[in-house]
Amino acid sequence: MSAASVERPHDERPLIAEANRLMDRNPGYRVEIIGGQILVTPPPDGPHARALTTLMLPFFTAGLHGGEAEVLQGVGLWLPTDTEDYAIPDLVVVDSDIDDHLIENNCYDPVCFRLVLEVTSSNWKNDLKAKVAAYAEAKVPVYVIVDRKHQRLHVLTDPVGNEYAGHRFHSSGQQVTLPDSIGAKVTLDVTEILRAGQPRKSD
């Protein structure tokens, strides 16, 4: 169990103070600090939320929620990339003792994260570039990206420095089994997930 740091006043954390002001002024927006830069993501659309719900089901079915692990949405991850950096992944698999790993600003130590997952939005480049480096430096073992822009699913594994040694792309029609390191056998249906992330067409 890692020791949590004492939270400092926000006037000593100017970027965090500004990020929190932006969140207060823009309800529903996700505000993160990566590489010393504030990133603002608009509220998710319906297909984004639908893809997340579709994704959660295999994790639940595999028994990852409860016991030694939890499957959660919108949990802050404290990053080692800069003094105020943090991210808020769409979905995470974490150790069940996550509450013991609170660091600052409702963000938790990366040591308790088994997997992070992002469903791309309008600022999809952040998920495919900036967050790859950030999550790798945080040594998050598995990073999954539902790339709605290019219609594929990425599975990144084995973080080394600021990149992942393993990076596999998966297209519609494939089944993807995630690494055992997350704590259970989870297989994702790429077609189902990508379809859920697209707007539904009326007949």
C-alpha positions as CSV (number, residue, x, y, z in Angstrom):
1,M,0.0,0.0,0.0
2,S,1.5,3.4,-1.0
3,A,1.4,6.4,1.3
4,A,-0.9,9.1,0.0
5,S,0.6,12.6,-0.2
6,V,-1.0,15.5,1.7
7,E,-3.1,17.6,-0.6
8,R,-1.7,21.0,-1.1
9,P,-3.9,24.2,-1.4
10,H,-4.9,24.9,-4.9
11,D,-3.3,28.3,-4.9
12,E,0.0,26.3,-4.9
13,R,-1.3,24.2,-7.8
14,P,-2.2,26.9,-10.4
15,L,-3.1,24.5,-13.2
16,I,-5.3,22.3,-11.0
17,A,-7.0,25.4,-9.7
18,E,-7.8,26.5,-13.2
19,A,-8.9,23.0,-14.2
20,N,-11.3,22.9,-11.3
21,R,-12.6,26.4,-12.3
22,L,-13.2,25.1,-15.8
23,M,-15.1,22.1,-14.5
24,D,-17.3,24.3,-12.3
25,R,-18.1,26.6,-15.2
26,N,-18.7,23.8,-17.7
27,P,-20.8,21.0,-16.0
28,G,-20.5,17.7,-17.8
29,Y,-17.1,18.5,-19.4
30,R,-14.1,16.4,-18.5
31,V,-11.0,18.5,-17.6
32,E,-7.6,16.8,-17.4
33,I,-3.9,18.0,-17.2
34,I,-1.5,16.0,-19.4
35,G,2.0,17.1,-20.1
36,G,1.4,20.3,-18.2
37,Q,-1.5,21.2,-20.6
38,I,-5.1,21.5,-19.7
39,L,-7.3,19.3,-21.9
40,V,-11.1,19.9,-22.0
41,T,-13.4,17.2,-23.5
42,P,-17.1,18.0,-24.2
43,P,-19.8,15.8,-22.6
44,P,-20.1,12.4,-24.3
45,D,-22.7,11.8,-26.9
46,G,-25.2,8.9,-26.8
47,P,-23.1,6.5,-28.8
48,H,-20.1,7.1,-26.6
49,A,-22.1,6.3,-23.5
50,R,-23.6,3.2,-25.3
51,A,-20.2,1.9,-26.2
52,L,-19.1,2.2,-22.5
53,T,-22.1,0.3,-21.3
54,T,-21.5,-2.4,-23.9
55,L,-17.9,-2.6,-22.8
56,M,-18.7,-2.9,-19.1
57,L,-20.8,-6.1,-19.6
58,P,-17.9,-8.5,-20.5
59,F,-15.9,-7.2,-17.5
60,F,-18.9,-7.8,-15.2
61,T,-19.6,-11.2,-16.7
62,A,-15.9,-12.2,-16.1
63,G,-16.4,-11.4,-12.4
64,L,-14.1,-8.4,-12.3
65,H,-16.4,-6.2,-10.3
66,G,-16.4,-7.2,-6.7
67,G,-13.9,-9.1,-4.7
68,E,-10.3,-8.1,-5.5
69,A,-11.2,-5.7,-8.4
70,E,-13.7,-3.1,-9.4
71,V,-14.8,-1.7,-12.8
72,L,-15.4,2.0,-12.6
73,Q,-16.1,5.0,-14.8
74,G,-14.6,8.5,-14.5
75,V,-12.0,7.8,-11.9
76,G,-9.0,10.2,-11.7
77,L,-5.5,8.8,-12.3
78,W,-2.6,10.8,-10.9
79,L,0.2,10.9,-13.6
80,P,4.0,11.0,-13.1
81,T,4.5,13.0,-16.3
82,D,4.4,16.5,-14.7
83,T,3.8,18.0,-11.2
84,E,0.0,18.6,-11.7
85,D,-0.8,16.0,-14.4
86,Y,-3.9,13.8,-14.1
87,A,-6.3,12.0,-16.4
88,I,-9.8,10.8,-16.1
89,P,-10.2,7.6,-18.2
90,D,-13.6,6.6,-19.4
91,L,-13.4,3.2,-17.8
92,V,-10.9,1.5,-15.5
93,V,-10.3,-1.8,-13.8
94,V,-8.7,-1.2,-10.4
95,D,-7.7,-3.1,-7.3
96,S,-10.5,-3.1,-4.7
97,D,-8.4,-1.1,-2.2
98,I,-8.3,1.9,-4.5
99,D,-9.7,4.1,-1.7
100,D,-6.3,3.6,0.1
101,H,-4.5,5.1,-2.8
102,L,-6.0,8.6,-3.0
103,I,-3.2,11.1,-3.8
104,E,-4.8,14.5,-4.6
105,N,-7.7,16.2,-6.3
106,N,-9.8,13.0,-6.3
107,C,-7.0,11.2,-8.2
108,Y,-5.5,7.9,-7.4
109,D,-2.0,6.3,-7.5
110,P,-1.4,4.4,-10.8
111,V,-0.2,1.4,-8.8
112,C,-3.8,0.3,-8.3
113,F,-4.9,0.5,-12.0
114,R,-5.0,-2.8,-13.9
115,L,-6.5,-1.3,-17.1
116,V,-7.6,2.0,-18.5
117,L,-10.0,2.4,-21.4
118,E,-10.9,5.4,-23.6
119,V,-13.7,5.7,-26.1
120,T,-12.6,8.5,-28.6
121,S,-14.6,11.7,-28.9
122,S,-14.0,14.8,-31.1
123,N,-10.5,15.3,-29.6
124,W,-9.5,11.7,-30.5
125,K,-5.8,12.6,-31.1
126,N,-5.4,13.0,-27.3
127,D,-6.4,9.3,-26.7
128,L,-4.2,8.1,-29.5
129,K,-1.1,10.1,-28.7
130,A,-0.8,12.2,-25.5
131,K,-2.6,9.6,-23.3
132,V,-0.6,6.7,-24.7
133,A,2.6,8.3,-23.5
134,A,1.0,9.4,-20.1
135,Y,-0.5,6.0,-19.3
136,A,2.8,4.2,-20.3
137,E,4.8,6.5,-18.0
138,A,2.3,5.7,-15.3
139,K,3.0,2.0,-15.9
140,V,-0.7,1.1,-16.4
141,P,-0.4,-2.5,-17.7
142,V,-3.2,-2.4,-20.3
143,Y,-4.6,0.5,-22.3
144,V,-7.6,-0.1,-24.5
145,I,-8.9,2.5,-27.0
146,V,-12.2,2.3,-28.9
147,D,-11.2,4.4,-31.9
148,R,-14.5,5.6,-33.3
149,K,-12.7,7.8,-35.8
150,H,-10.9,5.0,-37.6
151,Q,-13.3,2.2,-36.6
152,R,-10.9,-0.1,-34.8
153,L,-10.0,-1.2,-31.3
154,H,-6.4,-0.8,-29.9
155,V,-5.0,-2.9,-27.2
156,L,-1.7,-1.6,-25.8
157,T,0.4,-3.7,-23.3
158,D,3.8,-3.8,-21.7
159,P,4.6,-0.1,-20.9
160,V,8.2,0.9,-21.4
161,G,9.2,4.5,-20.8
162,N,6.6,6.7,-22.6
163,E,5.3,4.0,-24.9
164,Y,3.8,0.5,-25.0
165,A,5.9,-2.3,-26.4
166,G,2.8,-4.1,-27.4
167,H,0.2,-2.4,-29.7
168,R,-2.3,-4.4,-31.5
169,F,-5.1,-3.1,-33.8
170,H,-8.4,-5.0,-34.1
171,S,-11.1,-4.5,-36.7
172,S,-14.8,-5.4,-37.0
173,G,-15.3,-9.1,-37.1
174,Q,-12.6,-10.0,-34.6
175,Q,-12.8,-11.2,-31.0
176,V,-10.1,-9.8,-28.6
177,T,-9.1,-11.5,-25.4
178,L,-7.4,-9.1,-23.0
179,P,-4.3,-10.0,-21.0
180,D,-4.7,-12.2,-17.9
181,S,-3.0,-9.5,-15.9
182,I,-6.3,-7.7,-15.4
183,G,-7.5,-10.5,-13.2
184,A,-9.9,-12.5,-15.4
185,K,-10.5,-13.7,-18.9
186,V,-12.3,-10.9,-20.8
187,T,-13.1,-11.3,-24.5
188,L,-14.4,-8.3,-26.4
189,D,-16.5,-8.5,-29.5
190,V,-15.0,-5.7,-31.7
191,T,-18.0,-5.5,-34.1
192,E,-20.5,-5.1,-31.2
193,I,-18.4,-2.4,-29.5
194,L,-17.8,-0.4,-32.7
195,R,-21.4,-0.6,-33.6
196,A,-22.5,0.6,-30.2
197,G,-20.2,3.6,-30.6
198,Q,-21.9,4.8,-33.9
199,P,-25.1,6.8,-34.2
200,R,-28.1,4.6,-34.8
201,K,-29.7,5.1,-38.2
202,S,-33.5,5.4,-38.3
203,D,-35.3,3.0,-40.6
